[in-house]
């Protein structure tokens, strides 16, 4: 029977401070884990001293920081929007000026450098937001499906488990893959270039075969998309 206690501690590594959650368990080894929500967890033997634990975290600090940067690329930064004419909105990696027009027919159209939204009710920015979000969702269903059809043949020699894709807004991730095979793609991803969309989809498909970020996972991802680092960087910079 495991006896566990939760504590929060931190160590300093250069100019960085790494906070971690400590769990003590009836075990001999010590592990350091970085979770997708950017939390750091340490599981240590019950009798391990705090000094020994902190030394272990320091020895893994460079790796921990690299993982935090990696997971940070999956955390969309969504600027506060007013949904008024003149502000910029992204679509497939390009910026468009929003043009709000009063018209009894509700519609969203991409016209040149403008993203035009028409509605008979302009009294609330919520109306424009909903129209625009519905348009983004329609486009996401089309483009995500196109990208999936493009990359799936690359996995033909692997026995991929069955999966399904859902699209929803997420605050902390660009995509996720559940053990059940459900791949969730962030609606905000439709604002990224197609190469970045491809990167996220490839990333999540690789998780169907390798749930964790192991060497085998990265080897597979590299073989499925040679230039994934380039598109990962574009994704990181997209809304910075």
C-alpha positions as CSV (number, residue, x, y, z in Angstrom):
1,X,0.0,0.0,0.0
2,X,1.5,3.4,-1.1
3,X,1.7,6.2,1.3
4,X,1.8,9.5,-0.6
5,X,2.1,13.1,0.4
6,X,1.7,16.2,-1.9
7,X,4.1,19.1,-1.5
8,X,5.1,22.0,-3.7
9,X,8.8,23.0,-3.9
10,X,11.1,24.8,-6.3
11,X,14.7,25.0,-7.4
12,X,16.8,27.6,-9.1
13,X,18.6,26.8,-12.3
14,X,20.5,29.7,-13.7
15,X,18.0,32.6,-14.0
16,X,15.1,30.2,-14.1
17,X,13.0,28.9,-11.2
18,X,11.4,25.6,-11.6
19,X,8.4,24.8,-9.4
20,X,7.5,21.1,-8.9
21,X,4.9,19.1,-7.1
22,X,6.4,16.4,-4.9
23,X,4.8,13.0,-4.2
24,X,6.4,10.5,-1.9
25,X,5.6,6.9,-2.5
26,X,6.8,3.4,-1.4
27,X,9.3,3.0,-4.2
28,X,13.1,2.9,-4.7
29,X,13.6,5.2,-7.7
30,X,12.9,8.8,-8.4
31,X,11.2,10.2,-11.5
32,X,10.7,13.8,-12.8
33,X,7.7,14.3,-15.1
34,X,6.5,17.3,-17.1
35,X,2.8,17.3,-18.0
36,X,1.1,18.9,-20.9
37,X,-0.4,21.6,-18.6
38,X,3.2,22.6,-18.0
39,X,3.2,21.3,-14.4
40,X,6.3,19.5,-13.1
41,X,5.9,16.5,-10.9
42,X,8.4,14.5,-8.9
43,X,7.7,11.1,-7.4
44,X,10.3,10.2,-4.8
45,X,10.9,7.4,-2.2
46,X,9.4,8.1,1.2
47,X,12.8,8.4,2.8
48,X,14.5,10.6,0.2
49,X,15.7,13.9,1.6
50,X,14.5,17.1,0.1
51,X,18.1,18.0,-0.7
52,X,18.5,14.8,-2.7
53,X,15.2,15.4,-4.5
54,X,16.2,19.0,-5.4
55,X,19.5,17.7,-6.7
56,X,17.7,15.3,-8.9
57,X,15.5,18.1,-10.3
58,X,18.6,20.2,-10.9
59,X,20.2,17.4,-12.8
60,X,17.1,17.2,-15.1
61,X,16.6,21.0,-15.2
62,X,17.8,21.5,-18.8
63,X,15.4,18.7,-20.0
64,X,12.5,20.1,-17.9
65,X,12.9,23.6,-19.4
66,X,13.1,22.2,-22.9
67,X,9.8,20.2,-22.2
68,X,8.2,23.4,-20.9
69,X,9.1,25.3,-24.0
70,X,7.8,22.4,-26.1
71,X,4.5,22.3,-24.4
72,X,4.3,26.1,-24.5
73,X,4.0,25.8,-28.3
74,X,0.6,24.1,-27.8
75,X,-0.7,27.0,-25.7
76,X,-2.5,29.4,-28.0
77,X,-2.2,33.1,-27.1
78,X,-5.5,34.7,-28.1
79,X,-5.5,38.5,-28.1
80,X,-8.6,40.2,-26.8
81,X,-10.9,41.1,-29.7
82,X,-13.4,43.9,-30.0
83,X,-15.0,42.6,-33.2
84,X,-15.1,46.0,-34.8
85,X,-14.1,47.1,-38.3
86,X,-10.3,47.6,-38.7
87,X,-8.9,45.1,-36.3
88,X,-6.9,42.2,-37.7
89,X,-7.9,38.5,-37.7
90,X,-5.9,35.5,-38.8
91,X,-7.0,32.8,-41.2
92,X,-4.6,30.0,-42.4
93,X,-1.6,32.0,-41.3
94,X,-2.5,35.3,-43.0
95,X,-3.9,38.5,-41.5
96,X,-7.1,40.0,-42.7
97,X,-8.9,43.3,-41.8
98,X,-12.3,42.8,-40.3
99,X,-15.0,44.8,-42.0
100,X,-18.4,44.9,-40.3
101,X,-21.4,45.8,-42.5
102,X,-25.0,46.3,-41.5
103,X,-27.1,44.1,-43.7
104,X,-30.2,42.0,-43.0
105,X,-28.5,39.0,-44.5
106,X,-26.1,37.4,-42.0
107,X,-22.9,36.2,-43.8
108,X,-19.1,36.0,-43.5
109,X,-17.0,36.3,-46.6
110,X,-13.3,36.6,-47.4
111,X,-13.0,39.4,-49.9
112,X,-9.4,40.3,-50.9
113,X,-7.6,41.5,-47.7
114,X,-10.9,41.8,-45.8
115,X,-12.9,39.4,-43.7
116,X,-16.3,40.8,-44.2
117,X,-19.1,40.1,-41.7
118,X,-22.6,41.4,-42.4
119,X,-25.5,41.3,-39.9
120,X,-28.7,43.3,-39.2
121,X,-27.8,43.4,-35.5
122,X,-24.7,45.3,-34.8
123,X,-25.7,46.4,-31.3
124,X,-23.5,43.7,-29.7
125,X,-20.0,42.4,-30.6
126,X,-21.3,39.0,-29.5
127,X,-23.3,38.8,-32.7
128,X,-20.2,39.3,-34.8
129,X,-18.1,37.0,-32.7
130,X,-20.6,34.1,-33.1
131,X,-20.9,34.6,-36.8
132,X,-17.1,34.7,-37.2
133,X,-16.7,31.6,-34.9
134,X,-19.2,29.6,-36.9
135,X,-17.4,30.6,-40.1
136,X,-14.1,29.5,-38.6
137,X,-15.6,26.2,-37.6
138,X,-17.0,25.5,-41.1
139,X,-13.6,26.2,-42.6
140,X,-11.8,24.1,-39.9
141,X,-13.9,21.1,-40.8
142,X,-13.0,21.4,-44.4
143,X,-9.2,22.1,-44.0
144,X,-8.5,19.8,-41.2
145,X,-10.1,17.0,-43.2
146,X,-8.0,17.9,-46.2
147,X,-4.8,17.8,-44.2
148,X,-5.8,14.5,-42.5
149,X,-6.4,12.9,-46.0
150,X,-3.0,14.2,-47.0
151,X,-1.0,12.7,-44.1
152,X,-2.8,9.5,-43.4
153,X,-1.2,7.6,-46.3
154,X,2.2,8.1,-44.6
155,X,1.0,5.9,-41.7
156,X,-0.1,3.1,-44.0
157,X,2.6,0.7,-42.8
158,X,1.6,1.2,-39.2
159,X,-1.4,-0.4,-37.6
160,X,-3.1,2.8,-36.4
161,X,-5.8,2.2,-33.8
162,X,-9.2,3.5,-34.6
163,X,-9.7,7.2,-33.9
164,X,-12.0,10.1,-34.4
165,X,-11.4,13.8,-34.6
166,X,-13.4,16.5,-32.8
167,X,-12.9,20.3,-33.1
168,X,-13.5,22.6,-30.1
169,X,-12.0,25.7,-28.5
170,X,-9.3,24.9,-26.0
171,X,-7.4,27.4,-23.8
172,X,-4.2,25.5,-23.3
173,X,-3.6,23.2,-26.2
174,X,-3.4,23.2,-30.0
175,X,-4.3,19.5,-30.0
176,X,-4.6,16.5,-27.8
177,X,-4.9,12.7,-28.1
178,X,-6.9,10.7,-25.6
179,X,-6.2,7.0,-24.8
180,X,-9.6,6.3,-26.3
181,X,-8.4,7.4,-29.7
182,X,-10.2,10.7,-29.7
183,X,-8.0,13.4,-31.2
184,X,-9.1,17.0,-30.3
185,X,-8.0,19.9,-32.5
186,X,-8.3,23.4,-31.3
187,X,-10.6,25.6,-33.4
188,X,-8.0,28.3,-33.2
189,X,-5.7,26.1,-35.2
190,X,-7.6,27.2,-38.4
191,X,-5.8,30.6,-37.9
192,X,-2.4,28.9,-38.4
193,X,-0.7,28.1,-41.8
194,X,-1.5,24.8,-43.3
195,X,2.0,23.5,-42.6
196,X,1.4,24.1,-38.9
197,X,-2.0,22.4,-39.0
198,X,-0.3,19.5,-40.7
199,X,2.3,19.4,-37.9
200,X,-0.3,19.3,-35.1
201,X,-2.3,16.5,-36.9
202,X,0.9,14.5,-37.5
203,X,1.9,15.0,-33.9
204,X,-1.4,13.7,-32.6
205,X,-1.5,10.8,-35.0
206,X,2.0,9.8,-33.7
207,X,0.5,9.8,-30.2
208,X,-1.8,7.0,-31.3
209,X,1.3,4.8,-31.5
210,X,3.4,6.4,-28.8
211,X,1.4,8.1,-26.1
212,X,4.5,9.8,-24.5
213,X,7.2,12.0,-25.9
214,X,9.8,9.2,-26.1
215,X,12.7,8.9,-28.6
216,X,10.5,6.5,-30.6
217,X,7.8,9.2,-30.8
218,X,10.1,11.9,-32.1
219,X,11.7,9.4,-34.5
220,X,8.3,8.6,-35.9
221,X,7.2,12.3,-36.1
222,X,10.5,13.1,-37.9
223,X,9.9,10.4,-40.5
224,X,6.3,11.5,-41.0
225,X,7.1,15.2,-41.4
226,X,10.7,16.1,-42.1
227,X,10.3,19.8,-41.6
228,X,8.1,19.6,-38.5
229,X,10.4,21.9,-36.5
230,X,9.9,24.7,-39.1
231,X,6.1,24.6,-38.8
232,X,6.2,24.2,-35.0
233,X,8.2,27.5,-34.9
234,X,5.6,29.2,-37.1
235,X,2.9,28.0,-34.7
236,X,4.8,29.4,-31.7
237,X,5.2,32.8,-33.4
238,X,1.7,33.0,-34.9
239,X,0.0,34.9,-32.2
240,X,3.0,36.2,-30.3
